[in-house]
Amino acid sequence: MRRFRNNLLRFATLAMCALAVVGCDDSNNNNEGGNDVNPNTPRQLGEWKQYLVEDKISGFSGVCLNEDGTGLYGVDDSGDLYNISFEGEKLGKLSLDKERDFEGVTTDATNKVVYMCEEREWNVYQLSADKKSATKLTHIEVVNGVDNKGLEGIAYGKGNIYVANQERPTTIFTYSVAEGKVTSSVTVDFARFLSDLCYDETNDTLWVVDSKQSLAFNISLDGEVLATYDVSFVPKAEGICVDYTRGVIWFACDSTGRLYSAEINF
């Protein structure tokens, strides 16, 4: 009887070990080549820094790489376009129109064109070749749009201008430069404020910053959230620019007037 019990105990132990091994193998197979992180769960970016600490830009609302990739452009609420170095130094300012509330800026690096969006008029402007003035390129029709909740973000990519209406509705419009019209739009529910956009040519996606939630999103062109990042180190992030060359994401802060960068760690 004692031998029978010992054999039974040994068999049970071996069986439990076998099940444990199978379970471990199953788990490994399920995770192989995958990523179980919920795309809506905020992740952390790398080390962050701030610039323009003493020489801020009042109403700093948008930021992007310039058309040559040698520095940054920034816009403010008073119709100004700034040249900014990667060290965070103001290199120059172009006062375009004090009546215009430019909230976003983007560039077509191939054709050397600069575009800006104006919040209250729901218009997209194009900078002249001599960089002395800006003319209206198009009007974005936002059904039931609310004053002072208009166009806040803009990005250029592959012949299209992507324009974001801040709130009510949180809609991203795709404007074809060649066709001269809006070809599609998508209304998203992940954001409370669509504060700015940046086109990512590495994977044909968009980056969105939400100043209300202090979050940045990487999304598909159809509006699907692919990843979410915590940007609470920027008090009010209203501009975003992904810069793979320098390995950082740039942010414009409306409340402090400062420029921020955070290391890319993905």
N, C-alpha and C positions, 0 to 999 in steps of 0.2 A: 504493500500500500504506500509506504514512504517513497519507494522508487517511482511509483506511478505519479504521485504528487509532484515529485521533483521534475519528472519528464514533462508533466503538464505545465508546470511553472516555466520551464525552459522554453517550451513551445510558444507559450503566451508572450514571453519576453521577445523572442525572435520575431513573432508576428507584429508586435508593436513597433519594433525597430524597422521592419520592412515597410510598414505603413508610413512611418515618419519619413523614410527615404523617398518613397513614392510621392508623398505630399510635397517634400522639398523640391523634387524634380518638376512636379506639376507647376509649382509656384515660379520656378525659374523659367519654364517654358512660356508661361503667361506673360512674363515681363520682358522676354527676350526681344531686343530691338524696339521696345516701346517706352512710353513716358506716361506714368499714371498721374502726373500732376494735373489737377483741375485747372483748365485755362483761365477760369474766373477767380482763382485764388491768387492774391497778390504776391509776387516774388520781389526780392530785393535786388537792386542794382549795386554796382560796386562803389568805390570811394567817390564822394562828391566834393566839389569845390564851388566857390562863388567868386564872381568878378564884378567889375564896375561898382565896387563897394563905396568908393568916395565920389565917383563920377557917374551916378546912376542915370537911367533913362526914364523919365516920368511917363507912366502909362505904357510901359514896355509890353507889347502885345503879340509880337510874332518874331520868329527867328528862322533863318535858313542859311545854307551855304551860298556864297555868291556864285555867279555864273562861271567863274574861272577856278573855283575851289581853293582860292587863296585867302579867304577870310569869310566873315559872316555878314549878313544883312539883318537889320532889326528895324521894326516899325513901331510907332507909338500912336496914341490917340489924337495927336495934333497934326497929322498929315506929314510926318517927318520920316525919312529913310536914312538909316545910319549905316556906315561902314565900321565894322568891328573886327579887330585882330583876334587870332586864336588865343592870344594872351589876355584878352579882355580889355583892350584899349580902344577907345573911340578914335577912329582915323578920319572921320568926316561926317557931315550931316547935310542932307539935301531936304530943304523945306519945300514940299510939293504943294500943299493946299491946307491951310489951317481949318477949313470947313470940313475936311474929310477925316473920318475916323477909321484909319487903316488898322485892321486887326490881324492881318496875316500877310506873309510875303513868301514867294517861292520863285525859283528860277528854272528856265529851260537851258541847261548848260550847253546843249548842242547848238542851238540857234541864238544863244546869248540874249535871252529875253527875260525880263523881270515882270512878274505879275503880283498884284496886291488885291486884297478883298476889302470892301468898305462895308461897315456894319449896318448903318441905318438906311442906306440906299439899296442894299442888296445888289451891289454892282461889283464887277471885277474890272480892275484897271491894269493897263500895260504901260510900263515905263518907256519913254522915248529913247531912241538909239543914242542921243547925245546926253541922256540922263539928266535932263533939265525940267521935264514935265511928265505928267501922266494923263493918259486919255482913257475913256471908258471903252472897254472891250465888249462887255455884255452885261445884261441885267439877268439876275437869277430870280425867277418867279417862285416865291415861297407862299403857297396857299395858306391863308390865315396866319401869316408871319406877324410877329409882335415886335414893335419898335424897341430898339436897344437890346434885342435878343436875336439879331440877324447874323450876317456872315462873319464868322470868327476864325475860320481856319481855311487854309488853301495849300495845295500841293500839286506839283506838276510831275507827270510820268508818262512816257511813251505816247505823246501826242494828246494826252488828256489833262485837263485841269480838274482836280477834285476840290470841291468847295463844301464846307460844312456850315450849316445853320446852327447857331448855338443851342437854341431851346425852343420848344413849342412851334414846330417840331424839331427833334434832333435828327436831321436828315442830311445825308451826304449826296451831293449832286456830281455827276460826271459830265463835264463839258468837253466836247470834241473840238479842238482848235481847227482842224481841217474842215469839219462840217459846219462850224460856227453855231452850234446849238447843244443844248443839254440832251444827251442820248440815254441817260438812265439816272435813277436815284434809288437810295435805300434809306429807310428810316430805322434807326437802331434803338434798342431799349436798354443797353448796358450803361449808357452815359446819362448823366444829369445835365452836364454842359459839354458840348463839343467845342473845346477851346482852341484847338489847332490840329493841323494834319501834317504829316510828312510821308512822302512816297518812298518805299524801300525797293530799289531796283534789284536787290539780290534775290528776292523771292516774290516780287510783284504783289506786295501787300501795302497796307497803310498803317502808320502809327498815329494814334489819337491821344491827346492829352485832355483830361477832364479836371478843370481847376476846382470844381465843386467837391469832387470826391478825392482829390489829390492822387489820381491814378493815371497811368499811361497804359494804353492797350495796343497790341499788335493785332490787326484784324485783316481778314481777307477782303477783297474788293466787293464781295457780297455782304459784308457786315458781320461775318462770323468772328467771334473772339478767339484768337489763337493763343494769346498769353496776356497776362495782366501784371503790371509792375507798380510798386509803391513809390510815389514821388512826393511824399509828405515833407521831405527836406526842402522843398520849394514852397513858400507860403501861399502863392497863388500862381500856379504855372499856366500861362496863357500862350506859350510858344514852345514848339518841340522841333528838334532837328537831329536826325540820326547821322552820325559821322563815323563811318567805319575806318576811314583813313587814320584818324586820331584815336579810335577806339572809345569814343564817348558819345553820349546823347546830350545835346545842348537844350537848355530850357530858359525861356524868358519869363521873368516874374513881374507881373503887373503891380503888385502891392509894394515891393521893395525897389523896383526899377533896376534890379541886378540880373546878371547873366549867371547861370549855373551850368555845371557839367557833372555827369555821373559816368563812371566807367562801365563799359559794356562787359557783361560777364556771361553772355549766352552764346 
